[in-house]
Amino acid sequence: FSVTMAQDKLLKGVLPALVTPFLVDGGVDTSAVEQLVKFHLQTGVAGFYLCGSTGEGLNSSIEERETMTATVMATLKAVDSTLPVVVMVAAAEVEDAVRLAKHAASVGAHAISCVVPPKQPKDLAKAVEYWTAIAGATSLPFYVYWIAGTVDTSVTPDKFLTMCHQVPNFAGLKFTDTNFYMFEQIVTKSKGALNAVTGPDEMMAAGLMMSSDGAIGSTYNIHPKLAVAIYTAFTQGNVTEAKALQVRMNRNISILLKHCKCYEKGTNIVAGIKAVYKHKYGIAVGQPKEATLSFTPDEAWEQALVKELMEQDFE
């Protein structure tokens, strides 16, 4: 089994799945995007993942997604940063996904990523057909975005690797699932060639133990230095320290899950992340899209969330 560019391991370390800042009247707040990127450049993160679930990609217009990607790339270029940027380009219509992929390549993104086809989940054959059309539109490395609940549950590690080998430029996997046995088997059966990173923030250290090259996640928006510390401790062999830091991170995550009612809808967490940016870091990133949430956050809600989080002394 071989994977395009996998030997280069483009993705290593911690990559925040950036939120997308929106203006009150619609559209992307490009000034806020610049602030976000510059903030994270001071934290030790190893790259960025754009327009995924946390970035509200599927709830945004094609134009908004292109603006987000272009602004991030322009901001990085202005400060001579070469940190890798992965753009999630899935769309209900394959033509839109192809457009997003080509746009990502044109503005200098380093890779593209894609979930299963939104209209045809839980079917690997359909997913491979969809990914093939999108991945073949550019020469960028392509990363499958595996999300629990959307994948074909009949898939074995061998079948996944065999079928994904048909996808042009297939380079790796963003694995947002708690089945780390499946993850480890996919990595092991690829003979280490796959550039595979895990998604569940609350299990970051466990993912590293199970052969992950790094972590892409939503809560790394609000405690990036803590996430980087976990990665650093683990890669330096300090497993006990990594475990203690994971427990500390999970206190923050549990507060977010509680206040954001994430057991109702996972993407509710975006409201909490945006509230922390506003009240802790002084970066106004607007509110999430209505379709992202199952509730309507207000100022009192934001203050209560941030107050409890601040008591944890995190960064």
C-alpha positions in Angstrom: 0.0 0.0 0.0 1.3 3.4 -0.9 -0.1 6.9 -0.2 0.7 10.1 -2.1 3.1 12.3 -0.1 2.5 10.4 3.1 6.3 10.1 3.6 6.4 13.8 4.1 3.8 13.7 7.0 2.4 17.1 6.3 0.3 17.1 9.4 2.0 16.7 12.8 1.2 18.3 16.2 -1.8 20.4 17.0 -4.0 22.0 14.4 -7.0 24.0 15.6 -10.2 23.5 13.5 -10.7 27.3 13.3 -14.0 28.9 13.8 -15.2 31.1 11.0 -15.9 34.7 12.1 -19.2 36.1 10.7 -20.4 39.7 10.4 -23.8 40.6 11.9 -25.3 41.2 8.4 -23.7 38.2 6.9 -20.3 37.4 5.3 -17.0 36.6 6.8 -15.3 39.1 9.1 -11.9 39.2 7.5 -10.4 41.4 10.2 -11.3 38.9 12.9 -9.9 36.0 10.7 -6.5 37.9 10.7 -6.6 38.3 14.5 -7.4 34.6 15.0 -4.5 33.5 12.8 -2.0 35.9 14.4 -3.2 34.8 17.9 -2.6 31.2 17.2 0.8 31.8 15.6 2.0 32.7 19.1 0.8 29.5 20.7 2.9 26.8 19.0 0.2 25.2 16.9 1.3 23.3 13.9 -1.3 24.3 11.3 -4.9 25.0 10.7 -8.0 23.1 9.5 -10.6 25.3 7.9 -14.4 25.1 7.2 -15.0 21.8 8.9 -17.7 21.2 11.4 -16.3 23.8 13.8 -15.7 26.2 10.9 -19.4 25.7 9.9 -18.4 24.9 6.3 -21.5 23.0 5.3 -23.7 25.8 6.8 -21.8 28.5 5.0 -22.1 29.8 1.4 -19.5 28.9 -1.1 -18.4 32.5 -1.2 -18.0 32.6 2.6 -15.9 29.5 2.6 -13.6 30.9 -0.2 -13.2 34.2 1.7 -12.3 32.3 4.9 -9.6 30.3 3.1 -8.2 33.2 1.1 -8.0 35.4 4.2 -6.2 32.8 6.3 -3.7 32.1 3.5 -3.1 35.8 2.9 -2.5 36.4 6.6 0.0 33.6 6.8 1.8 34.8 3.7 2.0 38.3 5.1 4.0 37.1 8.1 6.0 34.5 6.1 4.4 31.5 7.9 4.6 28.2 6.2 2.3 26.3 8.6 0.1 23.9 6.7 -3.5 24.7 6.0 -6.1 22.0 5.3 -9.4 23.1 3.8 -12.6 21.0 4.2 -14.3 21.3 0.8 -17.3 18.9 1.0 -20.6 20.3 -0.3 -24.0 18.8 -1.1 -23.2 19.2 -4.8 -20.0 17.7 -6.1 -19.5 20.7 -8.5 -19.4 23.0 -5.5 -16.9 20.8 -3.7 -14.7 20.8 -6.9 -14.9 24.6 -7.0 -13.8 24.8 -3.4 -11.0 22.4 -4.0 -9.7 24.4 -6.9 -10.0 27.6 -5.0 -8.0 26.2 -2.1 -5.2 25.2 -4.5 -5.3 28.6 -6.2 -4.7 30.6 -2.9 -1.9 28.3 -1.7 -3.6 25.9 0.7 -1.5 22.8 1.4 -4.2 20.1 1.4 -7.9 19.5 1.1 -10.2 17.3 3.1 -13.7 15.9 2.7 -16.4 14.2 4.7 -18.6 11.5 3.1 -21.2 12.9 0.6 -23.8 14.8 2.7 -26.6 13.3 0.7 -25.3 9.7 0.8 -23.7 8.9 4.1 -22.8 5.4 5.4 -21.8 4.1 1.9 -18.1 3.7 1.3 -18.5 3.0 -2.5 -20.5 6.3 -2.9 -18.0 8.1 -0.7 -15.0 6.9 -2.8 -16.8 8.0 -6.0 -17.4 11.4 -4.4 -13.9 11.8 -3.1 -12.4 10.7 -6.4 -14.1 13.5 -8.3 -13.1 16.1 -5.7 -9.5 14.9 -5.1 -8.8 14.7 -8.8 -9.6 18.3 -9.3 -6.3 19.4 -7.9 -2.8 18.0 -7.1 -3.1 18.8 -3.4 -2.9 16.0 -0.8 -6.3 14.7 0.0 -7.4 13.8 3.6 -10.5 11.8 4.3 -12.6 13.3 7.1 -14.0 10.3 9.0 -16.8 11.2 11.4 -18.5 8.7 13.6 -22.2 8.3 12.6 -21.6 9.1 8.9 -19.2 6.3 7.9 -20.1 2.9 6.5 -20.2 0.6 9.6 -19.5 -2.5 7.5 -16.0 -1.2 6.6 -12.9 -3.0 7.7 -9.5 -1.4 7.8 -8.4 -3.4 4.8 -11.4 -2.5 2.8 -11.1 1.2 3.7 -7.5 1.3 2.6 -8.0 -0.7 -0.6 -10.9 1.4 -1.7 -9.3 4.7 -0.8 -6.3 3.8 -2.8 -8.5 4.6 -5.8 -8.8 8.2 -4.7 -6.3 10.6 -6.4 -3.7 12.1 -4.1 -5.0 10.2 -1.0 -2.6 11.2 1.8 -4.2 10.7 5.1 -7.1 10.7 7.5 -8.8 13.0 10.0 -10.4 10.5 12.3 -13.2 11.9 14.5 -14.4 8.8 16.2 -13.7 7.0 19.5 -13.0 3.6 17.9 -9.3 3.9 18.2 -8.8 0.2 17.5 -10.1 0.9 14.0 -7.8 3.9 13.7 -4.8 2.0 14.9 -5.5 -0.9 12.5 -5.9 1.5 9.5 -2.5 3.1 10.4 -0.8 -0.2 11.0 -2.1 -1.8 7.9 -0.9 1.2 5.9 2.6 0.3 7.2 2.9 3.7 8.7 2.5 5.4 5.3 -0.8 7.1 6.2 -0.6 10.6 7.6 -3.3 10.1 10.2 -4.5 12.4 12.9 -7.3 12.1 15.5 -10.3 14.3 16.1 -11.8 13.7 19.6 -10.1 16.4 21.7 -11.1 14.6 25.0 -9.0 11.6 23.9 -6.0 13.4 22.3 -3.3 11.7 24.4 -5.0 8.3 23.7 -4.9 9.0 20.0 -1.2 9.7 20.2 -0.8 6.4 22.0 -2.7 4.7 19.1 -0.3 5.9 16.4 -1.8 9.4 15.6 0.6 11.9 14.0 -1.3 14.7 15.7 -4.6 16.2 16.5 -7.2 18.4 14.8 -10.0 19.7 17.0 -12.5 22.3 17.9 -11.4 23.1 21.5 -7.9 23.8 20.5 -9.3 27.1 19.5 -9.6 28.1 23.2 -6.7 26.2 24.9 -4.1 25.8 22.2 -1.1 26.0 24.5 -2.5 23.2 26.7 -3.0 21.0 23.6 0.5 21.7 22.4 1.8 20.8 25.9 0.1 17.4 25.7 1.6 16.7 22.3 5.0 17.9 23.4 4.9 15.8 26.6 3.9 12.7 24.8 6.4 13.0 22.0 9.2 13.6 24.5 8.2 10.4 26.4 6.6 12.1 29.3 3.4 10.0 29.2 2.4 10.6 32.9 2.6 14.4 32.2 0.6 14.0 29.0 -2.1 12.2 30.9 -2.3 14.8 33.7 -2.6 17.6 31.0 -5.3 15.6 29.3 -7.3 15.5 32.5 -6.8 19.2 32.8 -8.0 19.8 29.3 -11.0 17.5 29.8 -12.2 19.8 32.7 -12.5 22.6 30.2 -14.2 20.3 27.7 -16.7 19.1 30.2 -17.7 22.7 31.1 -18.1 23.4 27.4 -20.2 20.3 26.8 -22.5 21.2 29.8 -23.1 24.8 28.9 -23.3 24.3 25.2 -25.8 21.4 25.5 -23.6 19.3 23.2 -25.5 16.2 24.0 -28.4 17.8 22.1 -26.2 18.8 19.1 -22.5 18.5 18.9 -21.9 21.7 16.9 -23.4 23.7 19.7 -19.9 23.9 21.0 -19.1 26.5 18.4 -21.1 29.0 20.4 -19.0 28.3 23.5 -15.7 28.7 21.5 -16.8 32.0 20.1 -17.8 33.2 23.5 -14.4 32.4 24.9 -12.6 34.2 22.0 -14.7 37.3 22.8 -14.5 37.3 26.6 -11.1 35.8 27.3 -9.0 36.7 24.3 -10.7 39.9 23.1 -11.4 38.7 19.6 -14.9 39.3 18.4 -15.8 36.5 16.0 -19.6 36.9 15.8 -22.2 34.3 16.4 -22.6 30.9 14.8 -25.0 30.3 12.0 -28.5 29.5 13.1 -28.3 26.0 11.5 -25.3 25.2 13.6 -27.1 25.5 17.0 -30.1 24.0 18.8 -30.4 27.0 21.1 -29.9 30.7 21.1 -27.0 32.0 23.2 -27.2 35.4 24.9 -24.8 37.6 26.9 -25.8 36.1 30.2 -25.2 32.6 28.9 -21.8 33.6 27.5 -20.8 35.2 30.8 -21.8 32.1 32.9 -19.8 29.8 30.6 -16.7 31.9 30.5 -16.8 32.5 34.3 -16.7 28.8 35.0 -14.0 28.2 32.4 -11.8 31.0 33.8 -11.9 29.4 37.2 -9.9 26.6 35.6 -6.9 28.9 34.7 -6.4 27.6 31.2 -4.7 28.8 28.0 
